[in-house]
C-alpha cells in the first residue's frame, strides 16, 4: 500500500510538523507516517531532504515538499472541507502577514526565549517581550471573534497556534498571569479540540521494515 501513499516524515512536538499534520488531517489525505527522532534521523529522510528538518512529504512520483506551510497548502488545495483557504483577497493578505510575522519575528524570539542557554548574549526578558508584543496584538484581534478571521478557523489560526502553544509552556505561570484572556480562550479551544488530540498520538521512531502507520489514523 505504501507505494501509493504520500510519505510524511514528522516529529510529534515540532510546531512546524504539528501544523502540517493539522492540515493533512483536515484535508482527509491519507499518508504513511514516519516518526522521526531528531538526534537519530532516518537515512531515508536525509536522502529525500538533506537538510534533515521536519515535516517532509515525499509524493508518489518522488516530488518532495519540505516546508510546513507548503505542505499545509498542498493538502488543503487538494481538499478543504473546513474552508481554511476560503477568504477574500484582503483577508488573504492579512493571513500572509500574520504567518510571515509568526515565522520570522515571533519564531526567532521564541527560540531565544525557550532555548536561552543557547543564546547567552541575548536578554531573555527582551526576547519574551518581543514575542509578547505579538501575542497582545493577537489578543486584540480575537476580542470580538472566536478565530482570527471570524467564527471558524482559517489557515492562519492553524499555522500560528502550534507556536503559541510552544511559547505558552516555556514559563506556564508567567503566561497564565498575562492579561490576554482572548488569546487564552483561543489557545484553550485549540488544545482541547478533538483535532489536536487526534494528531498528537505518540508514535515510536520509524525504521525501515516497520509496519506501515497511516495518518490520519481514524
C-alpha positions in Angstrom: 0.0 0.0 0.0 2.8 2.5 0.9 3.9 2.9 -2.7 0.6 4.5 -3.5 0.6 6.9 -0.5 2.5 10.1 0.2 5.0 9.6 3.0 5.0 12.1 5.9 8.1 12.5 8.0 7.1 14.1 11.2 8.1 14.7 14.8 5.3 14.8 17.3 6.2 18.0 19.3 7.7 20.1 16.5 5.3 23.1 15.8 6.1 23.0 12.1 5.2 19.3 12.0 2.1 19.9 14.1 0.7 22.5 11.7 1.4 20.2 8.7 -0.5 17.3 10.4 -3.4 19.6 11.2 -3.8 20.5 7.6 -3.4 16.9 6.3 -6.0 15.8 8.9 -8.4 18.5 7.9 -7.9 17.6 4.2 -8.5 13.9 5.0 -5.5 12.9 3.0 -4.1 9.6 4.0 -0.3 9.4 4.3 2.2 6.9 5.5 3.5 8.5 8.8 7.2 8.0 9.7 8.0 9.4 13.1 11.5 10.9 13.3 13.9 11.1 16.2 15.8 14.3 15.7 19.0 13.1 17.2 18.9 9.9 15.1 17.4 10.8 11.8 16.4 8.1 9.4 18.7 7.9 6.3 15.6 7.7 4.2 14.6 11.2 5.4 18.1 12.6 4.7 18.1 11.1 1.3 14.8 12.8 0.5 15.6 16.1 2.2 19.3 16.5 3.1 18.6 19.5 5.4 17.0 16.9 7.7 14.2 19.0 9.2 10.6 18.0 9.5 8.0 17.9 8.3 8.7 16.5 4.9 6.2 14.9 2.4 7.5 12.6 -0.3 5.0 12.2 -3.1 4.3 9.0 -5.1 6.2 10.4 -8.0 9.2 11.3 -5.9 8.4 15.0 -5.5 9.5 16.4 -2.1 7.7 19.1 -0.2 9.9 20.2 2.7 8.3 23.4 4.1 5.5 23.1 6.5 3.4 25.9 5.1 3.7 24.5 1.6 2.6 21.1 3.0 -0.4 22.8 4.5 -1.3 24.5 1.2 -0.7 21.3 -0.8 -3.1 19.3 1.5 -5.8 22.0 1.5 -5.7 22.7 -2.2 -6.4 19.0 -2.7 -9.4 19.1 -0.3 -10.5 21.9 2.0 -13.8 20.7 3.6 -13.5 23.2 6.5 -12.7 26.2 4.3 -9.3 27.1 5.8 -8.3 28.7 2.5 -11.7 30.3 1.8 -11.2 34.0 2.3 -11.3 37.4 0.5 -8.2 38.8 -1.1 -7.9 41.4 1.7 -8.0 38.6 4.3 -5.6 36.5 2.3 -3.1 39.4 2.5 -3.7 39.7 6.3 -3.2 35.9 6.7 0.0 36.1 4.8 1.2 38.9 7.0 0.3 37.1 10.2 2.1 33.9 9.1 5.2 35.8 8.0 5.4 37.7 11.3 5.0 34.4 13.2 7.6 32.5 11.2 10.2 35.3 11.4 9.9 37.7 14.4 7.9 35.6 16.7 9.8 32.3 16.0 13.2 34.0 16.4 12.1 35.4 19.8 10.5 32.1 20.8 13.7 30.2 20.1 15.9 32.7 22.1 13.4 32.6 25.0 12.8 28.8 25.1 16.5 27.9 24.4 18.1 30.9 26.3 21.1 28.7 27.2 21.9 28.5 23.5 21.9 32.3 23.3 23.8 33.6 26.3 24.3 37.0 24.7 20.6 37.6 24.4 18.4 39.1 27.2 15.7 36.5 27.9 13.2 39.1 29.1 13.7 41.2 25.9 13.1 38.2 23.7 10.0 37.3 25.7 8.7 40.9 25.4 9.2 40.8 21.6 7.1 37.7 21.4 4.5 39.0 24.0 4.0 42.2 21.9 2.8 40.0 19.0 0.6 37.9 21.3 -1.0 41.1 22.7 -1.8 42.1 19.1 -3.4 38.6 18.5 -5.4 39.0 21.8 -6.8 42.3 20.5 -7.7 40.7 17.1 -9.5 37.9 18.9 -11.6 40.3 21.1 -14.7 40.1 19.0 -14.2 36.9 17.2 -13.6 33.3 18.0 -10.9 32.8 15.4 -8.5 35.2 13.7 -10.9 35.9 10.8 -14.3 35.2 12.3 -16.4 32.3 13.6 -14.4 29.5 12.0 -10.6 28.7 11.8 -8.6 29.6 8.8 -5.0 28.8 7.6 -3.6 31.5 9.9 -5.1 30.0 13.1 -3.7 26.6 12.5 -0.3 27.9 11.2 0.2 30.1 14.3 -1.4 28.0 17.2 1.4 25.4 17.4 3.9 28.1 18.0 1.8 29.9 20.6 1.3 26.6 22.3 5.1 26.1 22.5 5.6 29.6 23.8 2.9 29.1 26.5 4.7 26.2 28.1 8.1 27.8 28.5 7.0 29.6 31.7 3.5 28.5 32.3 2.9 30.6 35.4 4.1 33.7 33.7 2.0 33.1 30.6 -1.2 32.4 32.5 -0.7 35.6 34.6 -0.8 37.8 31.5 -4.0 39.8 30.7 -4.7 38.2 27.3 -8.0 36.4 28.0 -9.0 36.3 24.3 -5.7 34.6 23.4 -6.0 32.1 26.2 -9.5 31.2 25.1 -8.3 30.8 21.5 -5.4 28.6 22.6 -7.5 26.5 25.0 -10.2 25.9 22.3 -7.4 24.5 20.2 -5.7 22.4 22.9 -9.0 20.9 24.0 -10.1 20.1 20.4 -10.6 16.6 19.1 -8.5 17.6 16.1 -5.5 18.5 18.2 -5.8 15.3 20.3 -6.0 13.2 17.2 -2.8 14.5 15.6 -0.7 14.3 18.8 -0.8 10.5 19.3 2.6 9.2 20.5 4.5 7.1 18.0 7.7 5.0 18.1 10.6 6.0 15.9 10.2 4.7 12.4 12.8 2.4 10.9 12.9 0.7 7.5 10.9 -2.5 7.6 8.4 -1.4 10.3 4.7 -1.9 9.7 3.0 1.0 8.0 1.4 3.6 10.2 -1.4 5.5 8.5 -2.1 9.1 9.2 -4.7 10.2 10.0 -5.4 7.0 11.8 -9.1 7.3 12.4 
